[in-house]
């Protein structure tokens, strides 16, 4: 048996184990449709559901593991059983997020910031010359 936070981290559903544990605390990870704590033991045959951006992704546990595995080996340990409606919902969310921020809006890129700083420095020095 393996802890749910370790398991979802090991099969690469989350980038870090602490992120997986935090998702358990906020009831974003479900085992057999029930919210669980990070210390919950997962068994072969359990259905692990992960809430992400309004969609619920579901996976069936095929085999347990303790250490993180490479991306190619993940298929040996879990099987994706997510309904197509949930996948479409997630894709729609991603598309809406991409169209939300247009280029040049929000925080400037490093290149844009350098150009802005250069422009402001030149304007500052030009004002000093007039005095």
Secondary structure, 3 states (H helix, E strand, C coil): CEEHHHHHHHCCCCCCHHHHHHHHHCCCEEECCEECCCCCEECCCCEEEEEECCEEEEEEECCCCCCCCCHHHHHHCEEECCCHHHHHHHHHHHHHHHHHCCCCCCCCCHHHHHHHHHHHHHHHHHHHHHC
